[in-house]
Amino acid sequence: MFRVFIFLIMLGLLALSIVLSMLNPAEIEIDLYFHIYKAPLPLFLFTSFLIGSFVALLFFFSAYIKNKHENRNLKKIMKIKEDEIDNLRKNPLRDDSE
């Protein structure tokens, strides 16, 4: 349900940006202090969307790599523990008090 809600929000934002692009085709200026860019509004909207998507992809990719690394370490630890349990089952502890 949450994914459907997020999808609908993204679809609404996309529709809003398309409407804004159609209604405002004039050139705008973006002053970045060291350079002034002049281009149509739809180009700036599309560029900001691409940059935002790329930054989000980088954040998700770094989280994916971190989780993958942690998963690999946990699998190694689990293998060691399973081997130790198998060895204890094969060679039970002996009581030498006799």
N, C-alpha and C positions, 0 to 999 in steps of 0.2 A: 504494500500500500504506500509506503514511504517513497519507494522508487517511482511509482506512478505520479505521486505528488511533485517530486523533484522534476520529473520529465515535463509535467504540465507547466511548472514555473519556467523552466528553460524554454519551452515552446512559446510561452507568453512573452518572455524577454526577447526572443528572436523576432517574433511578430512586431513587437514594439520598436525594435531597432530597424526593421524593414520599413515600417511606417514613417519613422523619423527620417530615414534616408530618402524616402520618396518625397516627403514634404519639404525637406531642406537640402536641395542639391547644390546650394551655393558653396563657394570656396570659403574655408575658414583658415585662420592662422593659429598655429600652436607655437608658442614661444618657450623654448627650453633653455633660455638664458644664453647659451652659447651658439644657438642656431634657431632660426625661425623657419618653420615649415608651413607651406601653403598648399592645400589640397582640398578636394571635396570632402564633405562630412562622411559620406559612406566609406570612403577609403580609410579615414581615421577610425571609424567604428570597426571595420573589418580588421585593421591592423591591431587595434587594442584587443579584439576578440582572439586573434591568433597568438599574441604575446601572453595573454591570460591563460589560454589553453596550454601553451608550452610551459609556463611556470607551474601550473597545476600538475601537468604531466611529470615534471621534474620532482615535485614533492611526493607524488604518489609512487614514482619509480624508486626514490630513495627509501620510502617506507617498505616497499616490496622487497628491495634488496636486504634491508635490515631484518625483516621477518623471515626471509629465505635463509639467511645466515643463522639466525636463532633456531630455526627449525632443523637445520643440518646439525647444529651442536647438540640439540635435544635428542635427535635420533642416535647420535654417537653415544651419548650418555645412556640412553635406553638400551642400546645394544650391549654395552658393558654390563649394565645391571641384569639383563636377561641372561647373559653368559654366566654371570656370577650365581644367579638363582639356579640355572641348569647344573652347574658344578656342585652346588650344595645338595641338589636332589640326587645326583649320581653318587656322591660321597657324603653320606650323612655324618653328622658329628658322632664320635664314639665316646662312650662313657668309660674311662679308664679306672674307675673306682673299684673294680673287682679284684 
